[in-house]
């Protein structure tokens, strides 16, 4: 399952989100090869307590209605930027990938817990860099990634 296609740019990710249904999620992990070894045991683990969670922690890519006609590009940039620190925190081989799935619960940080129906694609470093540039171009001193270490 590691032979997924790769989404190279933020524009490609935005186009995918605009085209697909609202069941797309981004997950930061070593990928579907690690996460989907047993289809009946798709779990994450709470970092604070070690408690197994009944699904894969992931973030929705679906654009909320309240976003209105604002750029989908900025929406997906935020989705990537918010959790980019997980790559360093979780160690080598961790990277973002897109999956189609269904929400089956909520984790302790109110994050969706998802059952993956289908891995879609890896997200390339270039798209991550583009998301960082777009977020920084917003010049907001009150906003940043969801990194508890800072």
C-alpha atoms as one frame of an Amber mdcrd trajectory, in Angstrom:
protein
   0.000   0.000   0.000   2.974   2.328  -0.010   2.793   2.588  -3.802   0.088
   5.255  -3.644   0.176   8.146  -6.086   1.562  11.420  -4.747  -0.149  14.789
  -4.592   2.697  17.131  -5.451   1.166  20.566  -4.997  -1.320  22.365  -2.825
  -3.345  23.115  -5.973  -3.649  19.371  -6.680  -4.883  18.747  -3.139  -7.404
  21.591  -3.397  -8.663  20.189  -6.717  -9.108  16.750  -5.135 -11.058  18.232
  -2.231 -13.295  20.200  -4.613 -13.960  17.082  -6.727 -14.466  14.387  -4.069
 -17.200  13.854  -1.526 -16.797  15.143   2.013 -15.229  11.931   3.320 -11.575
  12.844   2.713  -9.135  13.061   5.609  -5.440  13.743   6.045  -3.475  11.527
   8.400   0.120  11.914   9.606   1.683   8.489  10.020   4.003   5.996   8.372
   1.183   5.366   5.932  -1.445   2.839   5.065   1.103   0.016   5.082   1.563
   0.577   8.814  -1.974   1.684   9.699  -4.011  -0.838   7.740  -2.278  -4.129
   8.414  -5.514  -5.478   9.922  -8.677  -3.887   8.458 -10.611  -4.743  11.617
  -8.037  -3.123  13.912  -7.606   0.419  12.648  -6.556   2.164  15.836  -4.611
   5.132  17.125  -3.234   5.665  20.597  -3.769   8.620  22.912  -0.322  10.177
  23.413  -1.074  11.292  26.986  -2.505   8.085  28.447  -1.565   5.382  25.940
  -5.222   4.356  25.642  -6.018   2.724  22.282  -8.551   4.703  20.257 -11.164
   2.987  18.072 -10.085   4.495  14.757  -7.319   6.388  13.010  -6.874   9.954
  14.194  -7.134  12.174  11.142  -8.281  15.621  10.092 -11.149  16.269   7.709
 -10.386  17.927   4.404 -14.032  18.722   3.607 -14.642  22.454   3.412 -17.182
  23.633   5.969 -20.186  25.626   4.690 -19.297  28.634   6.844 -16.050  28.959
   4.834 -18.236  30.365   2.054 -16.492  31.263  -1.176 -13.075  31.681   0.399
 -10.253  29.856  -1.385 -10.171  26.090  -0.987  -6.407  26.459  -1.384  -6.190
  28.329   1.937  -8.492  25.775   3.591  -6.297  22.808   2.656  -3.147  24.793
   3.523  -4.472  25.160   7.060  -5.300  21.457   7.266  -1.683  20.598   6.442
  -0.056  23.375   8.452  -1.967  22.608  11.660  -0.327  19.232  12.233   2.985
  19.451  10.377   4.842  19.086  13.688   3.701  15.453  13.880   6.323  14.555
  11.293   9.088  15.465  13.737   7.263  14.333  16.860   6.446  10.834  15.612
   9.807  10.170  14.000  11.294   9.036  10.713   8.956   7.887   7.985   5.963
   9.894   9.203   4.302  11.912   6.460   0.823  13.048   5.481  -1.480  10.981
   3.331  -5.058  11.327   2.170  -7.692   8.705   2.816 -11.376   8.257   2.159
 -13.105   7.134   5.299 -15.920   7.487   7.732 -15.848   9.097  11.133 -16.609
   6.548  13.834 -15.870   8.613  16.929 -13.893  11.448  18.477 -10.574  11.323
  20.263  -9.576  13.102  23.483  -8.583  16.246  21.543 -11.935  16.147  19.734
 -10.168  14.904  16.603 -12.096  12.617  14.282 -11.385   8.909  14.622 -11.782
   7.420  11.178 -12.188   3.995   9.618 -10.254   4.084   6.345 -12.205   2.795
   3.363  -9.549   3.624   0.794  -6.070   5.174   0.848  -5.905   7.901  -1.818
  -2.434   9.462  -2.024   0.694  10.628  -0.253   1.189  14.392   0.097   4.583
  15.599  -1.161   6.982  17.901   0.631   6.365  20.561  -2.014   2.695  20.797
  -1.002   3.754  21.171   2.649   6.163  23.963   1.747   3.470  25.703  -0.295
   1.048  25.461   2.630   3.580  27.042   4.954   4.209  29.907   2.524   0.484
  30.531   2.057  -0.197  30.514   5.801   2.742  32.841   6.508   1.458  35.200
   3.792  -1.692  35.738   5.897   0.441  37.692   8.438  -1.529  36.580  11.495
   0.299  36.991  14.797  -2.495  35.159  16.621  -2.423  31.916  14.675  -0.017
  29.027  14.364   0.297  25.241  14.244  -1.375  23.061  16.867   1.944  22.055
  18.425   1.811  21.558  22.192   5.594  21.668  22.460   5.674  25.428  21.864
